[in-house]
């Protein structure tokens, strides 16, 4: 009877540790996905800002040269 109680206690400890490890793994997977999303978002932001600068130069050039 006492041995059964000890085995249950050990099982409870192991299962709680496994749960924490699984949770940590899932959190780290989410962090990796978030980092990838942030990098893609930053790349798009840079593309847009470059496009705005190019568009501004083209419009300015046309305004200056059409007068």
TIVO-2410 file (N, C-alpha, C; in nm, 3 decimals):
# residues 67
REC num residu      c1      c2      c3 atome chaine
REC   1      X   0.084  -0.121   0.000     N      A
REC   1      X   0.000   0.000   0.000    CA      A
REC   1      X   0.087   0.125   0.000     C      A
REC   2      X   0.188   0.127   0.084     N      A
REC   2      X   0.277   0.244   0.092    CA      A
REC   2      X   0.356   0.259  -0.038     C      A
REC   3      X   0.394   0.144  -0.095     N      A
REC   3      X   0.468   0.149  -0.221    CA      A
REC   3      X   0.380   0.206  -0.333     C      A
REC   4      X   0.253   0.169  -0.334     N      A
REC   4      X   0.160   0.223  -0.434    CA      A
REC   4      X   0.149   0.374  -0.422     C      A
REC   5      X   0.144   0.423  -0.299     N      A
REC   5      X   0.135   0.567  -0.276    CA      A
REC   5      X   0.261   0.636  -0.327     C      A
REC   6      X   0.377   0.574  -0.302     N      A
REC   6      X   0.504   0.630  -0.349    CA      A
REC   6      X   0.507   0.633  -0.503     C      A
REC   7      X   0.462   0.526  -0.567     N      A
REC   7      X   0.462   0.521  -0.712    CA      A
REC   7      X   0.370   0.628  -0.770     C      A
REC   8      X   0.256   0.648  -0.708     N      A
REC   8      X   0.163   0.751  -0.755    CA      A
REC   8      X   0.227   0.889  -0.739     C      A
REC   9      X   0.296   0.912  -0.627     N      A
REC   9      X   0.361   1.041  -0.605    CA      A
REC   9      X   0.469   1.066  -0.709     C      A
REC  10      X   0.548   0.964  -0.738     N      A
REC  10      X   0.653   0.976  -0.839    CA      A
REC  10      X   0.591   1.001  -0.977     C      A
REC  11      X   0.484   0.928  -1.007     N      A
REC  11      X   0.415   0.947  -1.135    CA      A
REC  11      X   0.361   1.089  -1.146     C      A
REC  12      X   0.302   1.140  -1.038     N      A
REC  12      X   0.249   1.277  -1.039    CA      A
REC  12      X   0.361   1.378  -1.065     C      A
REC  13      X   0.476   1.358  -1.003     N      A
REC  13      X   0.588   1.449  -1.023    CA      A
REC  13      X   0.636   1.444  -1.168     C      A
REC  14      X   0.649   1.323  -1.222     N      A
REC  14      X   0.695   1.307  -1.360    CA      A
REC  14      X   0.595   1.366  -1.459     C      A
REC  15      X   0.468   1.341  -1.435     N      A
REC  15      X   0.368   1.392  -1.528    CA      A
REC  15      X   0.363   1.544  -1.525     C      A
REC  16      X   0.381   1.605  -1.407     N      A
REC  16      X   0.380   1.751  -1.401    CA      A
REC  16      X   0.505   1.808  -1.469     C      A
REC  17      X   0.619   1.739  -1.456     N      A
REC  17      X   0.741   1.785  -1.525    CA      A
REC  17      X   0.725   1.771  -1.676     C      A
REC  18      X   0.667   1.661  -1.722     N      A
REC  18      X   0.644   1.642  -1.865    CA      A
REC  18      X   0.548   1.747  -1.919     C      A
REC  19      X   0.446   1.779  -1.841     N      A
REC  19      X   0.352   1.882  -1.882    CA      A
REC  19      X   0.423   2.016  -1.898     C      A
REC  20      X   0.510   2.051  -1.803     N      A
REC  20      X   0.584   2.178  -1.812    CA      A
REC  20      X   0.678   2.179  -1.932     C      A
REC  21      X   0.743   2.066  -1.958     N      A
REC  21      X   0.832   2.058  -2.075    CA      A
REC  21      X   0.754   2.072  -2.205     C      A
REC  22      X   0.640   2.007  -2.212     N      A
REC  22      X   0.556   2.017  -2.332    CA      A
REC  22      X   0.507   2.160  -2.350     C      A
REC  23      X   0.468   2.221  -2.240     N      A
REC  23      X   0.421   2.360  -2.247    CA      A
REC  23      X   0.534   2.452  -2.291     C      A
REC  24      X   0.654   2.430  -2.237     N      A
REC  24      X   0.770   2.511  -2.275    CA      A
REC  24      X   0.802   2.492  -2.423     C      A
REC  25      X   0.792   2.368  -2.472     N      A
REC  25      X   0.817   2.340  -2.614    CA      A
REC  25      X   0.718   2.415  -2.701     C      A
REC  26      X   0.589   2.409  -2.664     N      A
REC  26      X   0.487   2.478  -2.742    CA      A
REC  26      X   0.508   2.628  -2.738     C      A
REC  27      X   0.547   2.680  -2.623     N      A
REC  27      X   0.573   2.824  -2.613    CA      A
REC  27      X   0.691   2.862  -2.702     C      A
REC  28      X   0.796   2.780  -2.701     N      A
REC  28      X   0.912   2.813  -2.784    CA      A
REC  28      X   0.876   2.804  -2.933     C      A
REC  29      X   0.788   2.710  -2.968     N      A
REC  29      X   0.744   2.700  -3.107    CA      A
REC  29      X   0.665   2.825  -3.146     C      A
REC  30      X   0.582   2.873  -3.055     N      A
REC  30      X   0.507   2.996  -3.081    CA      A
REC  30      X   0.600   3.116  -3.093     C      A
REC  31      X   0.705   3.119  -3.012     N      A
REC  31      X   0.802   3.228  -3.019    CA      A
REC  31      X   0.872   3.228  -3.154     C      A
REC  32      X   0.908   3.111  -3.202     N      A
REC  32      X   0.973   3.100  -3.333    CA      A
REC  32      X   0.879   3.149  -3.443     C      A
REC  33      X   0.752   3.110  -3.435     N      A
REC  33      X   0.655   3.156  -3.534    CA      A
REC  33      X   0.639   3.308  -3.527     C      A
REC  34      X   0.635   3.362  -3.406     N      A
REC  34      X   0.620   3.506  -3.388    CA      A
REC  34      X   0.740   3.580  -3.444     C      A
REC  35      X   0.861   3.528  -3.420     N      A
REC  35      X   0.982   3.591  -3.473    CA      A
REC  35      X   0.980   3.591  -3.626     C      A
REC  36      X   0.937   3.481  -3.686     N      A
REC  36      X   0.928   3.474  -3.831    CA      A
REC  36      X   0.829   3.576  -3.885     C      A
REC  37      X   0.714   3.587  -3.819     N      A
REC  37      X   0.614   3.685  -3.860    CA      A
REC  37      X   0.669   3.827  -3.849     C      A
REC  38      X   0.739   3.856  -3.738     N      A
REC  38      X   0.795   3.990  -3.719    CA      A
REC  38      X   0.900   4.022  -3.825     C      A
REC  39      X   0.981   3.924  -3.863     N      A
REC  39      X   1.082   3.946  -3.966    CA      A
REC  39      X   1.016   3.973  -4.101     C      A
REC  40      X   0.911   3.898  -4.134     N      A
REC  40      X   0.840   3.922  -4.260    CA      A
REC  40      X   0.773   4.059  -4.260     C      A
REC  41      X   0.715   4.095  -4.146     N      A
REC  41      X   0.650   4.226  -4.133    CA      A
REC  41      X   0.751   4.338  -4.152     C      A
REC  42      X   0.868   4.322  -4.093     N      A
REC  42      X   0.973   4.423  -4.105    CA      A
REC  42      X   1.020   4.434  -4.251     C      A
REC  43      X   1.035   4.321  -4.318     N      A
REC  43      X   1.077   4.322  -4.458    CA      A
REC  43      X   0.974   4.395  -4.545     C      A
REC  44      X   0.846   4.370  -4.520     N      A
REC  44      X   0.741   4.438  -4.596    CA      A
REC  44      X   0.744   4.588  -4.567     C      A
REC  45      X   0.765   4.625  -4.441     N      A
REC  45      X   0.772   4.766  -4.404    CA      A
REC  45      X   0.885   4.836  -4.477     C      A
REC  46      X   1.000   4.770  -4.486     N      A
REC  46      X   1.113   4.828  -4.559    CA      A
REC  46      X   1.081   4.842  -4.708     C      A
REC  47      X   1.015   4.741  -4.763     N      A
REC  47      X   0.978   4.747  -4.905    CA      A
REC  47      X   0.884   4.864  -4.931     C      A
REC  48      X   0.787   4.882  -4.843     N      A
REC  48      X   0.689   4.990  -4.860    CA      A
REC  48      X   0.757   5.125  -4.847     C      A
REC  49      X   0.846   5.139  -4.747     N      A
REC  49      X   0.912   5.268  -4.729    CA      A
REC  49      X   1.003   5.301  -4.848     C      A
REC  50      X   1.066   5.200  -4.906     N      A
REC  50      X   1.148   5.222  -5.026    CA      A
REC  50      X   1.058   5.263  -5.143     C      A
REC  51      X   0.944   5.197  -5.154     N      A
REC  51      X   0.850   5.228  -5.262    CA      A
REC  51      X   0.800   5.372  -5.249     C      A
REC  52      X   0.772   5.415  -5.125     N      A
REC  52      X   0.724   5.551  -5.104    CA      A
REC  52      X   0.832   5.652  -5.146     C      A
REC  53      X   0.956   5.624  -5.110     N      A
REC  53      X   1.066   5.713  -5.147    CA      A
REC  53      X   1.084   5.721  -5.297     C      A
REC  54      X   1.075   5.607  -5.363     N      A
REC  54      X   1.089   5.603  -5.509    CA      A
REC  54      X   0.973   5.678  -5.574     C      A
REC  55      X   0.853   5.655  -5.526     N      A
REC  55      X   0.736   5.722  -5.581    CA      A
REC  55      X   0.747   5.873  -5.562     C      A
REC  56      X   0.796   5.916  -5.447     N      A
REC  56      X   0.812   6.059  -5.421    CA      A
REC  56      X   0.912   6.121  -5.519     C      A
REC  57      X   1.022   6.052  -5.545     N      A
REC  57      X   1.123   6.102  -5.640    CA      A
REC  57      X   1.066   6.111  -5.781     C      A
REC  58      X   0.989   6.011  -5.821     N      A
REC  58      X   0.930   6.010  -5.956    CA      A
REC  58      X   0.833   6.127  -5.971     C      A
REC  59      X   0.745   6.145  -5.872     N      A
REC  59      X   0.648   6.254  -5.879    CA      A
REC  59      X   0.719   6.387  -5.881     C      A
REC  60      X   0.819   6.405  -5.795     N      A
REC  60      X   0.896   6.529  -5.791    CA      A
REC  60      X   0.964   6.554  -5.924     C      A
REC  61      X   1.023   6.451  -5.983     N      A
REC  61      X   1.092   6.464  -6.111    CA      A
REC  61      X   0.994   6.508  -6.220     C      A
REC  62      X   0.876   6.444  -6.222     N      A
REC  62      X   0.775   6.480  -6.322    CA      A
REC  62      X   0.727   6.623  -6.301     C      A
REC  63      X   0.708   6.664  -6.175     N      A
REC  63      X   0.664   6.801  -6.149    CA      A
REC  63      X   0.767   6.904  -6.194     C      A
REC  64      X   0.893   6.874  -6.166     N      A
REC  64      X   1.003   6.967  -6.202    CA      A
REC  64      X   1.020   6.971  -6.354     C      A
REC  65      X   1.016   6.858  -6.418     N      A
REC  65      X   1.042   6.851  -6.563    CA      A
REC  65      X   0.923   6.887  -6.651     C      A
REC  66      X   0.803   6.884  -6.595     N      A
REC  66      X   0.687   6.918  -6.678    CA      A
REC  66      X   0.660   7.068  -6.678     C      A
REC  67      X   0.722   7.140  -6.591     N      A
REC  67      X   0.699   7.286  -6.586    CA      A
REC  67      X   0.778   7.361  -6.688     C      A
***
